[in-house]
Amino acid sequence: MRRKPYSPHHKSLTRFDRCFFTGADRFTYIGSGELGGKAHGLARMRGILESKLKESFEPAISVDIPTLTVITTEFFDLFMKQNGLFEIAYSDARDDLIAHAFQRADIPVRLAGDLRALVEQVHRPLAVRSSSMLEDAMFEPFASVYATKMVPNNQPDADTRFRKLVEAVKFVYASTFFKVARNYMRATHHATIDEKMAVVIQEVVGTRFGERFYPHISGVLRSYNFYPTGHGTPENGIAELALGLGRTIVDEGVSWSFSPAYPAADPPFKSMNDRLKHTQTSFWAVNMGKPTAYDPIKETEYMETYDLGDAEYDGTTRFLASTYLARDDRVTSGIEEPGPRIIDFAPILKDRILPLNDLLKTLKSACEDTLGAMVEIEFALTLDRETCDPARFGFLQVRPMVVSQAEVDISDGELSGDRVLLSSETVLGNGSLDTIKDIVFVNPERFDTMKTPQIAAEIEPFNRRLVDAKKPYLLIGFGRWGTTDPPAGIPVDFGQISGAKVIVEAALANLNIIMSQGSHFFHNVTSFKIFYFSIPHGTEYRIDWKWLMRQPTVSETHFVRHVELARPLIVKVDGRNGRGVIMHD
């Protein structure tokens, strides 16, 4: 679904006047092209944030869109044409070859002047983010398909700051043609030639702590909760919070999740050990100290992970953590007592020292009204070091999310029986499907948690062949799909499995994970209306491996097998109750 392009000449936006923080407007554009999807979403919400939310929550929380300027698509077109980059861009060259070719190219002179003016006055970290024409469309959101690069922008000389900023812009341009983007395109009706890239240059929300720069809180808020617990309903939505930069949530899937309707309710941990096991133990920050090895084609060149102890040293866990008291086998809000820390945001969510949850509920409603759809929102906060408030809430992104409203009823009896390949009461999605004859699965007899990157690489050719043949398929594997932590699952990017219409994650005794709803991977899953089954270890639900292993094999690698059935599977998912079943003939 392609939205009407957003014209930068809209009366509410102004051209970049070469004054970033000191200009008359904090939301500007460079060039005469289009803003792209990400910037378009922010522009739509700008007036709502200023009129409805600012006055309601100040002085406790100030709400804004962090200062930004958008390099419109005009300069993407000029960059590509002036440097003759189309040949390598549309080839099947490796990502690093494409990236290096873009780094050797020159940016247009008119753009160089504006970027130089920007870095001469700005000395704090900047996020250089993709804002493509296809990004954040309703059914093809391209979440995390293109690059974001953060630069510390703290070098003493403007020449170096300018060079690093230009390198980041070129890297985002190059990511338009990386392998993950090409794979993703295969799952849509678009070709890479359809795409144009705008770039958002935005201040990073955060505070400097020595050699680290990061926000106290990053978060994702979703209108719909696919896995409600307790008294929560799907329509209550779900929020996911983490300490540090948002990469922890959107790429790694690590967070503290809660329903805004019941912010004090804990996630459904099985035990205290389970709660301690799944708390955040590290965080991402911009490295403001000695840089690591020069690598302009690495997205995390200037980002580092740090231990929770570093955050406690910085004083940033004070309003975010609870402490486990082993002598009493209980958890107490705050960090006044010694003991293991749990990043559960209890001082804010349970003790209510900051009206964050009220803001999230108001924001959810405002975004839904403006976009006319359920939404996913990304944000970041900084807190006062001594008193928590006043806090700053940076609104980073809003995108529509897709939720099917079809009513599907599944009786208890349908979840078991001779025809059931698998079933679960932890399923994402809603609806039914009867078009899948192909199954790609990881061989349970050969699965190895130490070889999951190799498994991901083996899956990709199966996906490419099935996508080219326009044959949807069922994908079955172990652990969390799309994880950035290989021992926790199979670290595919979405483009590597883009043809799967049903995905199953099966847990093992030593690999029993909690699903994340806040990651970019899961946003793409829901937007493409993919059914996602999770089969926890130790439940009554099983995969009928004996039946599956008997099916005729089309092709096989060491870890992965592709079988084709004579008749299609029957897939049913009841999104209201989070249960689903897959039946064979």
C-alpha positions in Angstrom: 0.0 0.0 0.0 1.8 3.1 -1.3 0.9 6.4 0.5 0.7 9.7 -1.3 4.1 11.3 -1.2 4.5 13.9 1.5 5.5 17.3 0.1 8.2 19.0 2.0 6.6 22.3 1.0 3.9 21.8 3.5 3.2 25.0 5.3 4.2 23.6 8.7 7.8 22.8 7.6 10.6 25.1 6.8 13.9 24.8 4.9 17.0 24.2 6.8 18.5 27.6 7.6 21.9 26.2 8.6 20.9 26.7 12.3 20.2 23.3 13.9 19.5 24.0 17.6 19.3 27.7 17.3 17.0 28.1 14.3 13.4 29.2 14.3 12.3 25.7 13.5 13.5 22.3 14.9 12.0 20.2 12.1 13.4 21.3 8.8 14.3 19.8 5.4 17.1 20.1 2.8 16.3 19.9 -0.9 13.1 19.9 -2.9 12.4 16.1 -3.0 10.2 14.0 -0.7 10.6 13.3 3.0 10.1 9.5 3.0 8.0 7.4 5.2 9.7 7.8 8.6 9.9 11.6 8.4 6.3 11.7 7.0 5.0 10.0 10.1 6.8 12.4 12.4 5.5 15.4 10.4 2.0 14.2 10.8 2.3 13.9 14.6 4.2 17.2 15.1 1.2 19.4 15.7 -0.6 16.9 17.8 2.3 16.6 20.2 2.7 20.3 20.5 -1.0 21.0 21.0 -2.3 18.1 23.0 0.6 16.5 25.0 2.9 19.3 25.9 0.6 21.3 28.1 -0.9 18.1 29.7 2.3 16.7 31.1 4.6 19.6 31.7 6.5 20.3 33.9 6.9 16.7 34.9 7.5 15.5 31.3 8.3 17.6 28.4 7.3 16.0 25.1 8.9 16.8 21.7 10.2 15.4 18.5 14.0 15.7 18.9 15.6 18.3 16.6 16.0 17.0 13.1 16.5 17.9 9.5 15.6 15.7 6.5 17.8 15.3 3.5 15.0 14.9 0.9 15.1 12.3 -2.0 16.4 15.0 -4.4 19.9 14.5 -3.1 19.7 10.7 -3.3 18.9 11.0 -7.0 21.7 13.5 -7.5 24.2 11.3 -5.6 23.4 8.2 -7.6 23.5 10.0 -11.0 26.6 12.1 -10.4 28.7 9.2 -9.2 27.4 6.5 -11.7 26.4 4.2 -8.9 23.4 2.5 -10.6 25.4 -0.4 -12.0 26.8 -1.7 -8.7 23.7 -0.7 -6.8 21.5 -3.0 -8.9 24.0 -5.8 -9.1 24.2 -8.7 -6.8 27.5 -7.5 -5.3 28.3 -8.1 -1.7 27.2 -5.5 0.8 30.7 -4.4 1.6 31.6 -3.8 -2.1 28.4 -1.7 -2.5 29.2 0.2 0.7 32.8 0.9 -0.2 31.7 2.1 -3.7 29.3 4.6 -2.0 32.0 5.7 0.4 34.3 6.6 -2.5 31.6 8.7 -4.1 31.1 12.5 -3.6 28.0 14.0 -2.1 26.4 16.9 -4.1 28.1 20.2 -3.4 24.8 21.9 -2.3 24.3 19.2 0.3 27.9 19.4 1.5 27.4 23.1 2.4 24.4 22.4 4.6 26.0 19.5 6.4 29.2 21.4 7.0 27.1 24.3 8.5 25.3 21.8 10.8 28.4 20.1 12.3 30.1 23.5 12.8 27.6 24.3 15.5 26.6 20.9 16.8 28.8 18.9 19.2 26.5 16.2 20.5 25.6 12.7 19.0 23.5 12.6 15.9 21.4 9.7 14.6 21.5 9.4 10.8 18.4 7.4 10.0 16.8 6.0 6.8 13.5 7.5 5.6 12.7 5.7 2.4 9.7 6.2 0.2 8.4 2.6 1.1 9.3 2.8 4.8 6.4 2.6 7.2 3.8 1.9 4.6 0.8 0.0 6.1 1.5 -3.5 4.7 5.1 -3.2 3.8 6.8 -1.3 6.6 10.4 -2.2 5.9 11.2 -1.9 9.6 14.9 -2.3 10.3 15.6 -3.2 6.6 17.6 0.0 6.1 20.4 1.4 8.2 20.6 3.8 11.1 24.0 5.1 12.1 24.8 7.0 15.2 27.9 9.3 15.3 29.4 10.8 18.5 30.0 14.1 16.7 32.3 15.2 19.5 35.6 15.5 17.7 37.3 18.8 18.4 37.6 19.9 14.7 34.7 20.5 12.4 36.5 18.8 9.5 36.4 15.4 11.3 32.8 15.8 12.4 31.8 16.7 8.8 33.7 13.7 7.4 32.0 11.3 9.9 28.6 12.7 9.2 29.0 12.4 5.4 30.2 8.8 5.9 27.0 8.0 7.8 24.8 9.5 5.1 26.5 7.5 2.4 26.1 4.4 4.5 22.4 4.9 4.8 22.2 5.5 1.0 24.1 2.3 0.4 21.8 0.3 2.6 19.1 0.8 0.1 20.8 -1.9 -2.0 22.1 -4.3 0.6 21.2 -7.9 0.5 18.6 -7.7 3.3 16.8 -5.0 1.3 17.0 -7.0 -1.9 15.6 -10.1 -0.1 12.9 -8.1 1.4 11.8 -6.6 -2.0 11.3 -10.2 -3.3 8.5 -10.6 -0.7 6.7 -7.4 -2.1 5.4 -6.3 -5.4 8.1 -3.7 -5.6 11.5 -3.7 -7.3 14.6 -2.0 -5.8 14.4 0.5 -8.6 11.1 1.8 -7.0 12.9 2.9 -3.9 14.2 6.3 -3.1 16.0 7.2 0.1 15.6 10.4 2.2 17.8 10.7 5.3 16.9 12.0 8.8 19.7 13.7 10.8 18.4 13.9 14.3 19.8 14.7 17.7 20.2 11.5 19.9 18.0 11.7 23.0 20.3 11.1 25.9 22.8 12.4 28.4 26.6 12.0 28.5 28.1 9.9 31.3 31.8 10.0 30.9 32.6 8.1 27.7 29.0 6.9 27.3 26.0 8.8 25.9 22.5 7.2 26.2 18.9 7.8 27.3 17.7 6.5 30.7 14.8 4.7 28.9 14.0 3.6 25.4 10.6 2.2 24.6 8.2 0.8 22.1 4.4 1.2 22.5 2.0 -0.9 20.5 -1.8 -0.5 20.2 -2.4 -4.3 20.2 -1.0 -7.0 22.5 -0.8 -10.3 20.8 0.0 -12.1 24.1 -2.0 -10.5 26.8 -1.7 -11.9 30.3 -3.6 -11.5 33.6 -6.5 -9.1 33.2 -5.1 -7.4 30.1 -6.8 -7.6 26.8 -5.3 -7.3 23.3 -6.8 -3.9 22.8 -5.1 -2.6 26.0 -1.8 -2.6 24.0 1.7 -3.3 25.3 4.7 -1.2 26.2 8.3 -2.4 26.2 11.0 -0.5 28.1 14.8 -0.9 28.3 17.7 1.0 29.7 19.9 2.7 27.1 19.5 3.0 23.4 16.5 1.4 21.7 18.6 -1.2 19.8 18.2 -3.4 22.9 14.4 -3.7 22.2 14.0 -3.3 18.4 16.9 -5.5 17.4 17.6 -7.8 20.3 14.1 -8.1 21.7 15.2 -7.6 25.4 12.9 -5.5 27.5 10.4 -5.1 30.4 6.9 -5.5 29.0 3.6 -4.4 30.6 0.1 -3.5 29.7 -0.6 0.3 30.0 -4.0 -0.7 31.5 -2.1 -2.6 34.3 1.4 -1.1 34.6 2.1 -2.6 38.0 1.5 -6.2 36.9 4.6 -8.2 36.3 5.1 -10.4 33.2 4.2 -14.0 33.8 7.5 -15.3 35.1 7.4 -18.9 36.3 9.7 -18.3 39.3 12.0 -15.8 40.9 14.9 -17.5 39.0 13.1 -17.0 35.8 12.6 -13.3 36.6 16.3 -12.9 37.3 17.3 -14.8 34.2 15.3 -12.6 31.9 16.2 -9.2 33.2 18.3 -6.8 31.1 22.0 -7.3 32.0 23.6 -5.0 29.4 22.8 -1.8 27.4 23.7 0.1 24.3 25.3 3.5 24.3 27.1 5.8 21.9 30.9 5.6 22.5 32.1 9.1 23.3 35.6 8.0 24.2 38.4 6.4 22.2 36.9 5.1 19.0 37.1 1.5 18.0 38.6 0.4 14.7 37.7 2.7 11.7 34.8 1.0 9.9 32.5 3.3 7.9 30.4 0.4 6.6 29.6 -0.9 10.1 26.2 0.2 11.5 27.5 0.0 15.1 30.9 1.6 14.5 30.3 4.2 17.3 28.1 2.1 19.5 29.1 -0.2 22.3 27.4 -2.5 24.8 28.1 -2.0 28.5 27.3 -4.0 31.6 24.6 -3.0 34.1 27.3 -2.2 36.6 28.4 0.7 34.3 24.8 2.1 34.4 24.8 1.9 38.2 28.1 3.7 38.3 26.5 6.4 36.0 23.6 6.6 38.4 21.0 5.8 35.7 19.5 2.7 37.4 18.3 4.7 40.4 14.7 5.2 39.1 14.6 2.1 36.8 15.5 -0.9 38.9 14.4 -3.1 41.8 16.6 -5.3 44.0 16.3 -9.0 44.7 16.7 -9.7 48.5 17.9 -13.2 48.7 17.4 -13.5 52.5 13.6 -12.9 52.0 13.3 -14.3 48.5 11.5 -11.1 47.4 12.0 -8.1 45.2 11.9 -4.5 46.5 11.6 -1.3 44.4 14.7 0.8 44.1 18.5 0.2 44.6 18.9 1.3 48.2 19.8 -2.2 49.4 22.6 -4.5 48.1 21.6 -7.4 45.8 21.1 -8.3 42.2 19.3 -5.6 40.2 16.2 -6.2 38.1 15.5 -3.6 35.4 11.7 -3.5 35.9 11.1 0.3 36.1 9.1 -0.3 39.3 9.8 3.2 40.8 8.0 4.7 37.7 5.4 2.0 37.0 4.5 0.9 40.5 5.5 3.8 42.7 4.4 6.3 40.1 7.1 8.9 40.7 6.7 9.9 37.0 3.4 9.9 35.0 4.9 8.0 32.1 2.2 5.5 31.8 -0.5 8.2 31.7 1.5 9.8 28.9 1.7 6.5 27.0 -2.0 6.0 27.1 -2.7 9.5 25.9 -0.1 9.2 23.2 -1.5 5.9 21.9 -4.9 7.4 21.5 -3.6 10.5 19.8 -1.6 8.6 17.3 -4.4 6.2 16.5 -6.8 9.1 15.8 -4.2 10.8 13.6 -3.2 7.8 11.5 -6.6 6.1 11.5 -5.0 2.8 12.5 -3.4 0.9 15.3 0.1 2.0 15.8 3.6 1.2 16.9 5.6 4.1 18.5 9.3 4.4 19.4 10.5 6.8 22.0 13.3 7.7 24.5 13.5 9.5 27.8 16.0 11.3 29.9 15.4 11.8 33.6 16.6 14.3 36.1 19.5 12.7 37.9 18.4 13.7 41.4 14.6 13.8 41.3 13.6 11.9 38.2 11.5 14.8 37.0 11.5 16.9 35.0 12.0 14.3 32.3 12.3 14.7 28.6 10.2 12.4 26.3 11.6 12.2 22.8 9.0 11.0 20.2 11.2 9.1 17.6 8.8 7.3 15.3 5.3 6.1 14.6 4.2 3.5 12.1 0.8 1.8 11.5 0.4 -1.8 12.5 -1.8 -4.4 11.0 -4.2 -6.5 13.0 -6.7 -8.8 11.3 -10.3 -8.6 12.7 -11.4 -12.0 11.3 -13.2 -14.2 13.9 -11.8 -17.7 14.0 -13.0 -20.2 16.5 -10.9 -23.1 17.6 -12.4 -25.7 19.9 -10.3 -27.5 22.6 -10.7 -30.7 20.6 -9.1 -29.2 17.5 -5.8 -28.7 19.3 -5.0 -32.4 19.4 -5.7 -35.4 17.3 -4.1 -37.6 14.5 -4.3 -34.8 11.9 -2.6 -32.1 14.0 0.9 -31.3 12.9 1.3 -28.8 15.7 -0.8 -26.5 17.9 -0.1 -23.9 20.6 -1.8 -21.4 22.9 0.9 -18.9 22.2 0.3 -17.7 18.7 0.7 -14.3 17.0 -1.8 -13.3 14.2 -5.4 -14.0 13.4 -7.2 -15.8 10.6 -7.0 -18.9 8.5 -5.0 -20.2 5.6 -5.2 -23.2 3.3 -2.6 -22.5 0.6 0.6 -24.0 2.0 2.1 -27.2 0.7 5.8 -26.5 1.3 7.5 -26.9 4.7 11.0 -25.8 5.4 12.3 -27.0 8.8 15.4 -27.3 10.9 16.2 -31.0 11.4 15.7 -31.6 15.1 18.3 -34.4 15.1 21.0 -32.0 13.9 20.1 -28.7 15.5 23.1 -27.1 17.3 22.8 -23.8 19.3 26.5 -23.2 18.4 25.8 -23.4 14.6 22.7 -21.1 14.3 24.5 -18.6 12.0 25.2 -21.5 9.6 21.6 -22.6 9.9 20.4 -19.1 9.0 22.7 -19.2 5.9 21.3 -22.5 4.8 17.7 -21.3 5.1 18.2 -18.3 2.8 18.5 -20.3 -0.5 15.3 -22.2 0.3 13.5 -19.0 0.9 14.8 -17.4 -2.4 13.7 -20.4 -4.5 10.2 -20.5 -2.9 9.7 -16.7 -3.2 10.8 -16.8 -6.9 8.3 -19.7 -7.5 5.6 -17.7 -5.6 5.1 -20.6 -3.2 4.3 -19.6 0.4 5.7 -22.0 3.0 5.7 -23.1 6.7 9.0 -22.5 8.5 9.9 -24.5 11.7 12.9 -23.9 13.8 14.2 -23.7 17.4 14.6 -20.7 19.6 13.8 -17.1 18.7 13.8 -16.3 15.0 15.5 -13.0 14.1 17.5 -12.9 17.4 20.8 -11.0 17.4 22.0 -13.5 20.1 22.9 -16.7 18.1 22.8 -19.1 21.1 19.2 -17.9 21.8 17.8 -18.9 18.4 18.4 -18.5 14.6 19.8 -15.1 13.7 18.1 -14.5 10.4 17.1 -11.1 9.1 13.5 -10.8 7.9 14.6 -10.9 4.2 16.1 -14.3 4.6 12.7 -15.8 5.5 10.4 -13.3 3.8 8.4 -16.0 1.9 7.2 -17.8 5.0 3.5 -17.3 5.7 3.6 -19.4 8.9 6.6 -19.4 11.3 7.1 -21.8 14.2 9.6 -21.4 17.0 10.0 -24.6 19.1 11.7 -24.5 22.5 14.1 -27.0 23.9 14.9 -27.9 27.5 18.0 -25.7 27.3 16.4 -23.1 24.9 13.1 -21.9 26.4 12.8 -18.2 25.4 10.2 -15.4 26.0 8.9 -13.9 22.8 9.4 -10.2 22.2 6.7 -8.0 20.6 8.7 -4.8 20.4 11.4 -5.8 17.9 11.5 -4.7 14.3 11.5 -8.4 13.3 8.0 -8.9 14.9 6.7 -5.7 13.4 7.5 -7.0 9.9 5.9 -10.4 10.9 2.6 -8.7 11.8 2.6 -6.3 8.9 2.9 -9.1 6.4 0.1 -11.0 8.3 2.4 -13.9 9.1 1.1 -16.4 11.7 3.8 -17.0 14.4 3.5 -20.1 16.6 5.6 -20.5 19.8 5.7 -23.9 21.3 7.2 -23.7 24.8 9.1 -26.7 26.3 7.3 -28.9 28.8 3.7 -28.2 27.7 1.1 -30.6 26.3 1.7 -29.2 22.8 4.1 -31.0 20.5 5.2 -31.0 16.9 4.5 -34.4 15.1 8.0 -34.9 14.0 7.5 -38.5 13.0 4.8 -37.5 10.4 6.9 -34.6 9.2 10.1 -36.7 8.7 8.1 -39.1 6.5 7.1 -36.5 4.0 8.8 -36.5 0.5 11.9 -34.4 0.5 12.5 -31.8 -2.2 16.0 -30.8 -1.1 18.1 -30.9 2.0 21.3 -29.4 3.5 23.1 -30.5 6.6 20.7 -28.6 9.0 17.6 -27.8 6.9 15.1 -29.8 4.9 12.4 -28.8 2.4 9.4 -31.1 2.0 6.3 -30.7 -0.3 2.9 -32.1 0.5 0.3 -33.4 -1.9 -2.4 -31.4 -0.3 -2.3 -28.1 1.5 -2.1 -27.7 5.3 -5.0 -26.1 7.2 -3.9 -23.3 9.4 -6.2 -21.6 11.9 -5.3 -18.9 14.4 -7.7 -17.4 17.0 -6.1 -14.0 17.7 -8.6 -13.2 20.5 -7.4 -16.1 22.6 -3.9 -16.5 21.2 -4.3 -20.1 20.1 -3.7 -21.8 16.8 -3.5 -25.2 15.1 -1.9 -26.6 11.9 -3.6 -29.7 10.5 -2.5 -32.0 7.6 -4.7 -34.3 5.5 
